[in-house]
């Protein structure tokens, strides 16, 4: 796992390597945490191109794995972040075709694959997670490539005559041409979703490369000359899965998934450094750990975070699973005081406003794991592929109840319940349910119910000064595949939005922030996703419980009684902490005069929700955390 960055300077004057190298070195230094073991830079002065690389040594710890790396025929120069797990299989194939290798890294195999088959044909054969920058010295074209499901990040954009790219925004900000103008439309999206959906970023003119995409920029080309090619897409996987559904028995499906996941986990246990896993005690992570332990001669290292607040604490379940599987288990209990020590580092860690509250425990469990291992496997992706989120069944039930009610009557009822939720002398939990119901009743269709379930601020433009919320994939159904089942549409949308832009961002920044490689067996082996979309929906959701087929796999390794319980998620008790240990910090960021002076937010709705939260009238933790994370980020970037 590593960090990559670089730029092409198209300004009129000729730039020497002596000018290019210091600049790209500063950019690489900004993301040194992603790769503290080695650093490399390279420049092509004629093209105005510079490449920077920071290495976290995982495979082939020798200098033979150093990047930027040149292909044997000297055509390609590459920097790359990630892992291609089937590199040994590809190496054998390439050796049979006459290629020779000086080291044992996957990077060298990838370059030989580009030489042999060309870029797109080679990438289609890669099984893994990756963000690649490849300079074709023969064709004079820069290619940027991102893995199929968006496990590894890659930002890019133009600042005047300079094309910048990198694993994190902080690398781009280190270039003197960088323009830090905040995009208020992206800020509106952030308030709705708690993250900024790709391809946008918090900065104007800076984008995220979409998963499964190759961006190509020819020599001396400008914005209009860039092309993007999709080599794999979730939509394509969905359509192919529907065209070729799994026709075996349920037990055959369980066995095939067991085999797929076992192989995916086996490949992700290949490393020349210590390795472990995050374990929450839930279905997803427990399955990964069970499959790791089944293929390991030694106890697997497992790590979890716990809370004193019982309703959030899964550590006791993780400990029970670890005991049953015989792992070497480590746990850490955190308090509001511990969380507060992390908060000042969040803006730099996540680079742009990001407000999934589980960002804190994810960082802390990564930090805990890094004290013992360099690689950790996680269970991310199981919910999206196998129907694990409670919102799937809840949203379907809500629409089943209200969908037949005439729209004017629904809207009137929504207004009534909204007014009722503001009444005094009721428990805040009841007020929250009434408010949730009122918002659902305002939905025009089933997609509206899902959008509301995935939204924080329902009218973000009323909060962001000068913001105009752009359309996203969630609001453009004409771009979706034809999926008649409402629940499967939600799963598809989660897979292309919430998963890469929230869940995987959280994992990447938290783990790489402490120089830990996070591997994702459910996702960075695309065969698992493709198989999941071949399965009928009732193999995933039965009796309002998700992940049925995954539960059957886990049953082969762990007793049901250690797993069967309501889904909790990797949450954090933000609501109570904001009324307690975090109150003073929050008040300073939400000060009305401060909000007015900064000019990004309309203070009135924010102050109203803050007062209602403090008085226990409503639980507005997610709304407030959105604003607090932007305010914290703004303060940090200005300082």
URVENCOR-V296422 format. One record per pair of residues at least 6 apart in sequence whose C-alpha atoms are under 6 Angstrom apart, sorted by the first residue. I is the first residue (numbers start at 1). J is the second residue. D is the distance in whole Angstrom. If there is no record, write none. Layout:
I&J&D, I&J&D
This chain:
1&56&5, 1&81&5, 1&82&5, 1&517&6, 2&34&5, 2&35&5, 2&54&6, 2&55&5, 2&56&5, 2&81&5, 3&34&5, 3&53&6, 3&54&5, 3&81&6, 3&167&6, 4&52&6, 4&53&5, 4&166&5, 4&167&6, 5&52&5, 5&165&6, 5&166&4, 6&50&5, 6&51&4, 6&52&6, 6&165&6, 7&49&6, 7&50&6, 7&163&5, 7&164&4, 8&48&5, 8&49&4, 8&162&6, 8&163&5, 9&48&5, 9&162&5, 10&161&5, 10&162&6, 11&161&6, 16&45&5, 17&43&6, 17&45&5, 24&52&6, 27&171&5, 27&174&5, 28&52&5, 30&171&5, 32&54&6, 33&513&6, 33&515&6, 34&512&5, 34&515&5, 35&54&4, 35&55&4, 35&56&4, 36&56&6, 37&55&5, 37&56&5, 38&54&6, 38&55&5, 39&53&6, 39&54&4, 40&52&6, 40&53&5, 40&67&6, 41&51&6, 41&52&4, 42&50&6, 42&51&5, 43&49&6, 43&50&4, 58&271&6, 58&272&6, 58&273&6, 59&105&6, 59&271&6, 59&272&5, 60&104&5, 60&105&5, 64&103&5, 65&105&6, 67&79&6, 68&78&5, 68&79&5, 69&77&6, 69&78&5, 70&76&6, 70&77&4, 71&111&5, 75&137&5, 75&138&6, 76&135&6, 76&136&5, 76&137&6, 77&134&6, 77&135&5, 78&133&6, 78&134&5, 79&133&5, 80&131&6, 80&132&4, 81&130&5, 81&131&5, 82&129&5, 82&130&4, 83&128&6, 83&129&6, 84&126&6, 84&127&6, 84&128&4, 85&127&6, 85&128&6, 85&267&6, 86&127&6, 87&106&5, 91&109&6, 113&122&6, 114&122&6, 127&525&6, 128&524&5, 128&525&6, 129&147&5, 129&151&6, 129&524&5, 130&146&6, 130&147&5, 130&152&6, 131&145&6, 131&146&5, 131&152&6, 132&144&6, 132&145&5, 133&143&6, 133&144&5, 134&142&6, 134&143&5, 135&141&6, 135&142&5, 140&219&5, 141&217&6, 141&218&4, 141&219&6, 142&216&6, 142&217&5, 143&215&6, 143&216&4, 144&214&6, 144&215&5, 145&213&6, 145&214&5, 146&211&5, 146&212&6, 146&213&6, 147&211&6, 147&212&5, 148&211&5, 148&212&4, 149&211&5, 150&211&5, 150&500&5, 151&504&6, 153&167&6, 154&166&6, 154&167&5, 154&208&6, 154&209&6, 155&165&5, 155&166&5, 155&207&6, 155&208&4, 156&164&5, 156&165&4, 156&206&6, 156&207&5, 157&163&6, 157&164&5, 157&205&6, 157&206&4, 157&207&6, 159&178&6, 169&351&6, 181&203&6, 181&204&6, 182&202&6, 182&203&5, 183&202&6, 183&203&5, 183&204&5, 184&467&5, 185&467&5, 185&468&5, 185&469&5, 186&202&6, 188&460&5, 188&461&6, 188&467&6, 188&469&5, 189&196&6, 189&469&6, 190&196&5, 191&457&6, 191&460&6, 191&626&6, 192&455&5, 192&456&5, 192&457&5, 193&455&5, 194&354&6, 194&355&5, 194&626&6, 195&354&5, 197&501&6, 198&208&6, 199&207&5, 199&208&5, 200&207&5, 201&207&5, 212&230&6, 212&231&6, 212&232&5, 212&233&6, 213&229&6, 213&230&5, 214&228&6, 214&229&5, 215&227&6, 215&228&4, 216&226&6, 216&227&5, 217&226&5, 235&481&6, 237&530&6, 238&533&6, 241&533&5, 241&534&4, 245&534&4, 246&534&5, 246&535&5, 254&549&6, 254&553&6, 258&553&6, 262&291&6, 264&521&6, 265&521&6, 274&373&5, 274&374&6, 275&373&5, 275&375&5, 275&376&6, 276&300&6, 276&301&5, 276&302&6, 276&376&5, 277&302&5, 277&376&5, 277&377&4, 277&378&6, 278&302&6, 278&303&5, 278&378&5, 279&285&5, 279&302&6, 279&303&6, 279&304&5, 279&318&6, 280&304&6, 280&318&5, 281&317&5, 281&318&4, 284&379&5, 284&382&6, 285&379&4, 287&554&5, 293&300&6, 299&327&5, 299&328&6, 300&327&5, 300&328&6, 301&327&6, 301&328&5, 301&329&6, 302&329&5, 303&329&6, 303&330&5, 303&331&6, 304&331&5, 305&331&6, 305&332&5, 305&333&6, 305&365&6, 306&313&5, 306&315&5, 306&332&6, 306&333&4, 307&313&5, 307&333&5, 307&334&6, 336&581&6, 347&633&5, 350&509&6, 353&629&6, 353&630&5, 355&626&5, 355&629&6, 358&570&6, 358&571&5, 358&572&6, 359&506&6, 363&510&4, 366&511&5, 367&514&6, 370&516&6, 374&516&5, 375&516&6, 375&517&5, 376&518&5, 377&518&6, 377&519&5, 377&520&6, 378&520&5, 381&522&6, 383&389&6, 384&491&6, 384&495&6, 386&540&5, 386&547&5, 387&540&6, 387&546&5, 387&547&6, 388&546&4, 388&547&5, 392&487&6, 410&441&5, 411&442&5, 414&438&4, 414&441&5, 414&442&6, 417&434&6, 417&438&5, 418&435&5, 418&438&5, 421&431&5, 421&434&5, 421&435&6, 428&616&6, 428&617&5, 428&618&5, 432&618&6, 440&449&6, 443&449&6, 456&623&6, 461&467&5, 461&468&6, 463&601&5, 463&602&5, 464&600&6, 464&601&5, 465&600&5, 465&601&5, 539&548&6, 539&549&6, 540&546&6, 540&547&5, 540&548&5, 540&549&6, 541&548&6, 575&621&5, 579&614&6, 592&603&6, 595&603&6, 612&618&6, 613&619&5, 613&620&6
